[in-house]
Amino acid sequence: MPFDFKTGNLFEYLRDNLKVTIAYPDPLFSDQPAERRPNSIILQTTHTLTSPVGVVLLKFSAGEVNGAPHLLWETQVQSTEADVPSLDGLEAWMERAHDVTRAWFFTLIEGKLEAEFNA
């Protein structure tokens, strides 16, 4: 997603467009000579999944696309070790992993950002 970290407020963008809220205590900015607006981000969380068994990873980071600043968003489903499907179960695993990433995507963009994509 195009995003200029120099002029935009990333925390507001995440809150207003993806319903992701990050908030730091006010004294960090009122008592210190620091700007509220971050210059970049690397935020990664993983969450246990039961179907398919594994984790879903959500990551936001600063990056560039064709030389322009962007907010990069990555969603992955991962199964490791004993949870890796056999070849016979791979198609079902991929379908379920796709269902999970699709649900996370549409839940996060619901509202303003979804309207922009559909315009």
C-alpha positions in Angstrom: 0.0 0.0 0.0 1.5 3.4 -0.9 2.4 5.2 2.3 4.8 8.1 2.9 6.3 7.7 6.3 7.6 11.3 6.1 4.2 12.9 5.8 1.7 10.3 7.0 1.0 9.0 10.5 1.4 5.3 10.3 -0.5 4.6 13.6 -3.5 6.6 12.3 -3.3 4.8 8.9 -3.3 1.4 10.6 -6.1 2.3 12.9 -8.3 4.0 10.3 -7.8 1.6 7.4 -6.9 -1.8 9.0 -8.5 -1.6 12.4 -5.0 -2.3 14.0 -4.3 -0.1 17.0 -0.8 0.7 18.3 -0.5 3.2 21.0 2.5 4.4 23.0 2.2 6.3 26.3 1.8 10.1 25.9 4.8 10.9 28.1 7.1 9.4 25.5 6.3 12.4 23.3 5.4 15.1 25.7 8.4 14.6 28.0 10.9 13.7 25.4 12.0 15.3 22.1 10.5 12.6 19.9 7.9 12.8 17.2 4.7 10.7 17.5 4.9 9.7 13.9 7.2 6.7 13.4 9.7 6.7 10.5 9.3 3.0 9.8 7.7 -0.2 11.1 8.4 -3.8 11.6 5.5 -5.5 13.4 5.1 -9.2 13.3 2.7 -11.4 15.2 1.9 -15.1 15.0 -1.3 -16.8 16.2 -1.9 -20.5 16.7 -4.3 -22.1 14.2 -6.3 -25.2 14.7 -7.3 -25.6 11.0 -4.9 -26.0 9.3 -2.8 -26.9 12.3 0.0 -24.3 12.6 0.2 -20.6 12.8 -1.0 -17.6 10.9 1.6 -14.8 10.7 0.7 -11.2 10.2 3.5 -8.7 9.4 3.6 -5.0 8.6 6.8 -3.4 7.5 8.2 -0.3 5.7 9.4 -0.9 2.2 9.5 0.4 -1.4 7.7 -0.6 -4.5 9.1 0.8 -7.8 11.1 3.3 -5.7 8.0 4.7 -3.9 7.5 4.2 -0.1 5.0 1.6 0.8 3.6 -0.1 3.9 4.1 -3.8 3.2 1.6 -6.3 4.5 2.2 -10.0 4.7 -0.1 -12.8 5.8 1.2 -16.4 5.9 0.0 -19.7 7.1 2.7 -22.1 8.3 2.7 -25.6 9.5 5.9 -27.2 10.7 7.3 -30.6 11.6 4.6 -33.1 12.5 1.9 -30.6 11.3 3.1 -30.5 7.7 0.6 -32.2 5.5 1.4 -35.3 3.4 1.2 -35.0 -0.3 -2.3 -36.5 -0.2 -3.4 -33.8 2.2 -1.6 -30.9 0.6 -4.5 -29.7 -1.6 -6.9 -29.6 1.4 -4.2 -27.8 3.5 -3.7 -25.2 0.8 -7.4 -24.6 0.5 -7.8 -24.1 4.2 -4.7 -21.9 4.4 -6.1 -19.8 1.6 -9.4 -19.5 3.5 -7.6 -18.3 6.6 -5.5 -15.7 4.7 -8.5 -14.5 2.7 -10.6 -14.1 5.9 -7.8 -12.2 7.6 -7.3 -9.9 4.5 -11.0 -9.1 4.2 -11.5 -8.6 7.9 -8.6 -6.2 8.1 -9.6 -4.1 5.0 -13.4 -4.0 5.8 -14.7 -0.5 5.5 -12.7 2.4 4.1 -9.9 0.4 2.5 -12.2 -2.1 1.0 -14.2 0.7 -0.6 -11.0 2.0 -2.1 -10.1 -1.4 -3.5 -13.6 -1.8 -5.0 -13.6 1.7 -6.6 
